[in-house]
Amino acid sequence: MREQELATQADIDGEIAGIATAYERDVAEETQPRLDYPPYRSSLLRHPTHDLQRADPEGVELWAPVFGHHEVGASEADLTVQHAGEPIGERMVVTGRVLDGDGRPVRRQLVEIWQANAGGRYIHQRDQHPAAIDPNFSGVGRCLTDDDGSYWFTTIKPGPYPWKNHRNAWRPAHIHFSLFGTEFTQRIVTQMYFPGDPLFARDPIYQSVVDPRARGRLVASYDHDLSQHEWCTGYRWDIVLTGSHRTLTDGERGEHA
């Protein structure tokens, strides 16, 4: 798309402000993201426009991957030791609990993450962002939750990156999370953000959750007790699967960058 065809940041800011004002005026409880959200341009084409079609779960699973607990190695949760050298960037740990709507732990849950490197670059053919690819960082990991429903990853803090929603558009730093439930058809995908990011107010994907309290549940908390002396910083982020305080998912808000 040519630059002159791209909306300006002022256009996007105005649209976001208008939607936020309407939400506050109506005082509507809207804790789930809007699938058809004009500031997020791609949502106009990607959001569902037809009724859901029923599918036979057993039939679907015949064509789906099969994951066994024995296939998840302990080292897969440390994204900093997957190559011969050390990756570049701020080393950190991210941990939290996977819970149901009643606060009970969800045990032996397969949790996967993927993310950009410290320069905001994914190892993906379609990512042509002119930032360096770190040969010692692939940006993917997985683990199983323990008896307390806890997961734990060691990784590198991702950088923000540009995307083509509008002119000078940048995504806040984030990590993608995937949870598989007990079968492939239960898979959910979401994103975790970092506190105090200056790009929050300018990001249509983050702002598509118009309820500020619900939006805040996508942001991890810095936890100094998790930080380790001369080694890493620490962040804590719980994932709630059901109930009024459940973590928002990409399936509820449409495809994300």
Buried (B, 14 or more C-beta within 10 A) or exposed (E): EEEEEBBEBEEBBEBBEEBBEEBEEEEEEEBBBBBBBBBBBBBEEBBEEEEEEEEEEEEEEEEEEEBEEEEBEEEBBBBBEBEEEEBBBEBBBBBBBBBBEEEEBBEEBBBBBBBBBBBBBBBEEEEEBEBEEBEBBBBBBBBBBBEEBBBBBBBBBBBBBBBEBBBEBBBBBBBBBBBBEEBBEEBBBBBBBBEEBEBBEBBBBBBBBBBEEBBEBBBBEBBEEBBEEEEBBBBBBBBBBEEEBBBBBBEBBBBBB
